Amino acid sequence: MAFTPLELRPVDKLGARRRALLRGRIIWVIALLVLTYVVAGIALNPAMRWDVIAEYITAPLILRGLWLTISITAGAAAIGLAGGLIVAMGRMSENPLIRVIATGYVNLFRALPLLVQILIWYNLGTFLPELGIGIPFTDIGFYAPTNDVLSPMAACLVALGLNQSAYMGEIIRGGLLSVQHGQIEAAVALGMTRTKVLWRVVAPQAARSIIPPMGNDIINLLKATSLVSVVGVGDLMTRAQGIYAATYQVIPLLLVASFWYLVLTALLAFAQNALERRFSAGTQPDHHDTRRNPKAEPLRLQISAREAV
């Protein structure tokens, strides 16, 4: 019996497609069964007080904490974006001193845990009783108690913002480096100024590389705001902790906080996807149906077909 090479054997495409569909359906059924079991186990648990969740999910105290969480996230993100741009420019500077300072800043803030940074800024008054600006070794200047200048809210914003700047600086630097240098040289050769090259050529292309990691980093920042509960600022997590400390309903209040974190994360993810689509417009490959339009087939396939004939 003659041996038929594997590449010349007929392929049962219909049978393979049916087996793939069957495997997919089996996997979906198993996943739905596992999900149903988990959801039912949580929903029917006697310790799951749905009445407590319904009572506090829109409670004024929780909503005030939610608004403060949004404010901290927005403020820290703005500080991080502005500081990250400065850090990125410093990391790409031709001046070695500026480059070393920017690199040291990134390494320092990425090495220290965020919780440690929050506690350092919150307790800065024990190390520096006064903050101000003046002439060294003289009494000329303006000074004020550190605890008056750096309130708990301000300490959290500074800690989160400076930490965010270190990560955002690397994200922006990576996006700027993703733009081919030849395009910058071509724009300069056409007579465009450096500023115009940055905003007309570099920034639109770098944005496509910056937005996805930046969106993820802001979502991580939102979740990291729960760490400020250790200093009792009054954010969403602090409010939930205060309520369950009085009512002993720990899990229901944690689920209330989790629900609002989930809602905020979904909104940020939606905004991130919208920005990605906006800056990716016109850059996605155009997929044509080559079966209906044979002229759109690659030249290689046409040559192969002619050789086969």
C-alpha positions as CSV (number, residue, x, y, z in Angstrom):
1,M,0.0,0.0,0.0
2,A,1.5,3.3,-1.1
3,F,2.2,5.8,1.6
4,T,0.4,9.2,1.2
5,P,2.3,12.2,2.7
6,L,0.4,14.0,5.4
7,E,0.2,17.3,3.5
8,L,-1.6,15.4,0.6
9,R,-4.2,13.6,2.7
10,P,-7.7,15.0,2.5
11,V,-8.8,17.1,5.5
12,D,-12.2,16.6,7.0
13,K,-12.9,20.3,7.6
14,L,-16.6,19.7,8.4
15,G,-15.8,17.1,11.1
16,A,-13.0,19.2,12.6
17,R,-15.4,22.2,12.8
18,R,-18.1,20.1,14.5
19,R,-15.6,18.7,17.0
20,A,-14.4,22.3,17.8
21,L,-17.9,23.5,18.3
22,L,-18.7,20.5,20.6
23,R,-15.6,21.2,22.7
24,G,-16.5,24.9,23.0
25,R,-20.0,24.1,24.1
26,I,-18.8,21.6,26.7
27,I,-16.4,24.2,28.1
28,W,-19.2,26.8,28.3
29,V,-21.5,24.3,30.1
30,I,-18.9,23.5,32.7
31,A,-18.1,27.1,33.2
32,L,-21.7,28.0,33.7
33,L,-22.2,25.2,36.2
34,V,-19.2,26.3,38.2
35,L,-20.3,29.9,38.1
36,T,-23.9,29.0,39.2
37,Y,-22.5,26.9,42.1
38,V,-20.3,29.8,43.3
39,V,-23.0,32.4,42.9
40,A,-25.6,30.3,44.7
41,G,-23.2,29.5,47.5
42,I,-22.6,33.2,48.1
43,A,-26.2,34.4,47.6
44,L,-27.8,31.7,49.8
45,N,-25.2,32.0,52.6
46,P,-27.0,32.8,55.9
47,A,-24.2,35.3,56.7
48,M,-24.9,37.3,53.6
49,R,-27.2,40.1,54.8
50,W,-28.7,41.5,51.7
51,D,-30.9,43.8,53.7
52,V,-27.8,45.4,55.2
53,I,-26.2,45.8,51.7
54,A,-29.4,47.4,50.4
55,E,-29.5,49.8,53.4
56,Y,-25.9,51.1,53.1
57,I,-25.2,50.9,49.4
58,T,-26.6,54.4,48.8
59,A,-26.3,55.6,52.4
60,P,-25.2,59.3,52.6
61,L,-22.1,58.3,54.6
62,I,-21.0,55.9,51.9
63,L,-21.7,58.3,49.1
64,R,-19.6,61.0,50.8
65,G,-16.7,58.5,51.1
66,L,-17.3,57.7,47.4
67,W,-17.0,61.3,46.4
68,L,-13.8,61.7,48.4
69,T,-12.3,58.6,46.7
70,I,-13.1,60.1,43.3
71,S,-11.5,63.4,44.4
72,I,-8.3,61.8,45.6
73,T,-8.1,59.7,42.5
74,A,-8.5,62.7,40.2
75,G,-6.1,64.9,42.2
76,A,-3.4,62.3,42.4
77,A,-3.8,61.4,38.7
78,A,-3.4,65.1,37.7
79,I,-0.3,65.4,39.9
80,G,1.0,62.1,38.5
81,L,0.4,63.2,34.9
82,A,2.1,66.5,35.3
83,G,5.0,65.1,37.3
84,G,5.3,62.1,35.0
85,L,5.8,64.4,32.0
86,I,8.6,66.2,33.8
87,V,10.2,62.9,34.9
88,A,10.0,61.6,31.3
89,M,11.7,64.7,29.9
90,G,14.3,64.4,32.6
91,R,15.0,60.8,31.8
92,M,15.4,61.6,28.1
93,S,17.5,64.8,28.8
94,E,21.0,65.1,27.3
95,N,22.2,66.7,30.5
96,P,23.7,63.8,32.6
97,L,22.9,65.5,35.9
98,I,19.2,65.9,35.1
99,R,19.1,62.4,33.8
100,V,20.6,61.0,37.0
101,I,18.2,62.9,39.2
102,A,15.2,61.7,37.2
103,T,16.4,58.1,37.3
104,G,17.0,58.3,41.0
105,Y,13.5,59.7,41.6
106,V,11.9,56.9,39.6
107,N,14.0,54.2,41.4
108,L,13.3,55.7,44.9
109,F,9.5,56.0,44.6
110,R,9.1,52.6,42.8
111,A,11.2,50.9,45.6
112,L,9.2,52.3,48.6
113,P,5.8,50.6,49.3
114,L,2.9,53.1,48.8
115,L,1.7,52.5,52.3
116,V,5.1,53.5,53.7
117,Q,5.0,56.7,51.6
118,I,1.5,57.6,52.9
119,L,2.6,57.1,56.5
120,I,5.8,59.2,56.0
121,W,4.0,62.2,54.6
122,Y,1.2,61.9,57.2
123,N,3.8,61.9,60.1
124,L,6.1,64.4,58.5
125,G,5.3,66.8,61.3
126,T,7.2,64.7,63.8
127,F,10.4,65.1,61.8
128,L,9.9,68.6,60.5
129,P,7.8,70.7,62.9
130,E,7.6,73.6,60.5
131,L,7.6,74.0,56.7
132,G,8.3,77.2,54.8
133,I,10.5,79.3,52.5
134,G,13.2,81.6,53.7
135,I,16.9,82.5,53.6
136,P,19.0,79.9,55.3
137,F,20.6,80.7,58.7
138,T,18.4,83.8,59.1
139,D,14.9,84.5,60.4
140,I,13.8,85.9,57.1
141,G,11.0,83.9,55.5
142,F,7.6,82.4,55.9
143,Y,7.1,79.4,58.1
144,A,4.1,77.5,59.3
145,P,3.4,74.3,61.4
146,T,3.7,71.2,59.2
147,N,0.4,69.8,60.4
148,D,-1.4,73.0,59.3
149,V,0.3,73.0,55.8
150,L,0.1,69.2,55.3
151,S,-3.4,68.1,56.4
152,P,-4.2,64.3,56.2
153,M,-5.9,64.9,52.9
154,A,-3.0,66.8,51.5
155,A,-0.5,64.2,52.7
156,C,-2.4,61.5,50.9
157,L,-2.5,63.5,47.7
158,V,1.2,64.2,47.8
159,A,2.1,60.6,48.5
160,L,-0.2,59.2,45.8
161,G,0.7,61.9,43.3
162,L,4.5,61.6,43.7
163,N,4.3,57.8,43.6
164,Q,2.1,58.1,40.5
165,S,4.6,60.4,38.8
166,A,7.4,57.8,39.0
167,Y,5.3,55.2,37.1
168,M,3.7,57.7,34.8
169,G,7.1,59.1,33.8
170,E,8.2,55.6,32.6
171,I,4.9,55.2,30.7
172,I,5.3,58.5,28.9
173,R,9.0,57.9,28.2
174,G,8.1,54.5,26.7
175,G,5.5,56.1,24.5
176,L,7.8,58.8,23.3
177,L,10.5,56.3,22.4
178,S,8.1,54.2,20.4
179,V,8.0,57.0,17.7
180,Q,10.5,56.4,15.0
181,H,13.3,58.9,15.1
182,G,13.3,59.2,11.3
183,Q,9.9,60.8,11.4
184,I,11.2,63.5,13.8
185,E,14.1,64.2,11.6
186,A,11.8,64.4,8.5
187,A,9.6,66.9,10.3
188,V,12.5,69.0,11.3
189,A,13.9,68.9,7.7
190,L,10.5,70.3,6.6
191,G,11.1,73.4,8.8
192,M,8.9,72.5,11.7
193,T,9.9,73.7,15.1
194,R,10.7,71.3,18.0
195,T,7.5,72.3,19.8
196,K,5.4,71.8,16.6
197,V,7.1,68.4,16.0
198,L,6.3,67.3,19.5
199,W,2.6,68.2,19.3
200,R,1.9,67.4,15.6
201,V,4.1,64.4,15.0
202,V,5.3,62.8,18.3
203,A,2.4,63.2,20.6
204,P,-0.4,61.7,18.4
205,Q,1.7,58.6,17.7
206,A,3.0,58.3,21.3
207,A,-0.6,58.5,22.6
208,R,-1.5,55.2,21.1
209,S,1.3,53.6,23.2
210,I,0.7,55.7,26.3
211,I,-3.1,55.4,26.8
212,P,-3.4,51.6,27.5
213,P,-0.8,51.4,30.3
214,M,-1.8,54.9,31.6
215,G,-5.5,53.7,31.8
216,N,-4.4,50.6,33.7
217,D,-2.2,52.7,36.0
218,I,-5.1,55.1,36.9
219,I,-7.3,52.1,37.6
220,N,-4.6,50.8,40.0
221,L,-4.4,54.3,41.5
222,L,-8.2,54.2,42.2
223,K,-7.8,50.9,44.0
224,A,-4.7,52.2,45.9
225,T,-6.8,55.0,47.4
226,S,-8.1,52.4,49.8
227,L,-4.7,52.6,51.5
228,V,-5.5,56.1,52.8
229,S,-7.9,54.5,55.2
230,V,-4.9,53.9,57.6
231,V,-4.8,57.6,58.2
232,G,-8.6,58.1,58.5
233,V,-9.1,60.5,55.6
234,G,-12.8,59.6,55.2
235,D,-12.7,57.8,51.8
236,L,-15.0,55.0,50.7
237,M,-13.0,52.3,52.5
238,T,-12.7,54.4,55.7
239,R,-16.5,54.9,55.8
240,A,-17.1,51.2,55.3
241,Q,-14.7,50.3,58.1
242,G,-16.4,52.8,60.4
243,I,-19.8,51.4,59.8
244,Y,-18.9,47.7,60.2
245,A,-16.9,48.5,63.3
246,A,-20.2,49.7,64.8
247,T,-22.5,47.2,63.3
248,Y,-20.2,44.1,63.1
249,Q,-21.5,43.5,59.5
250,V,-18.0,43.1,58.0
251,I,-18.7,41.2,54.8
252,P,-21.8,43.2,53.8
253,L,-20.0,46.5,54.1
254,L,-17.0,45.2,52.3
255,L,-19.3,44.1,49.5
256,V,-20.8,47.6,49.4
257,A,-17.3,49.1,49.0
258,S,-16.4,46.5,46.4
259,F,-19.6,47.3,44.4
260,W,-18.6,51.0,44.1
261,Y,-15.0,50.2,43.3
262,L,-16.3,47.9,40.6
263,V,-18.6,50.7,39.2
264,L,-15.7,53.2,39.1
265,T,-13.3,50.7,37.5
266,A,-15.9,50.0,34.8
267,L,-16.3,53.7,34.0
268,L,-12.6,54.2,33.8
269,A,-12.2,51.1,31.6
270,F,-15.0,52.5,29.3
271,A,-13.2,55.9,29.1
272,Q,-9.9,54.1,28.3
273,N,-11.4,52.1,25.5
274,A,-13.0,55.2,24.0
275,L,-9.7,57.0,24.0
276,E,-7.9,54.0,22.5
277,R,-10.5,53.9,19.7
278,R,-10.2,57.7,19.2
279,F,-6.4,57.6,18.8
280,S,-6.3,54.4,16.8
281,A,-8.7,55.6,14.2
282,G,-7.3,55.0,10.7
283,T,-4.4,52.8,11.9
284,Q,-6.2,49.5,12.1
285,P,-5.6,47.1,9.1
286,D,-8.4,46.9,6.7
287,H,-9.6,43.3,6.5
288,H,-11.3,42.5,3.2
289,D,-13.3,39.4,2.2
290,T,-11.0,37.9,-0.4
291,R,-13.5,35.3,-1.3
292,R,-15.9,37.9,-2.7
293,N,-13.1,40.2,-4.0
294,P,-10.4,38.0,-5.6
295,K,-8.5,41.0,-6.7
296,A,-7.7,41.8,-3.1
297,E,-5.8,38.5,-2.6
298,P,-2.1,38.9,-2.0
299,L,0.2,38.4,-5.0
300,R,1.8,35.4,-3.4
301,L,-1.5,33.5,-3.3
302,Q,-2.3,34.3,-7.0
303,I,1.1,33.0,-8.1
304,S,0.6,29.8,-6.1
305,A,-2.7,29.3,-7.7
306,R,-1.3,29.7,-11.2
307,E,1.5,27.2,-10.4
308,A,-1.0,24.7,-9.1
309,V,-2.9,24.9,-12.3
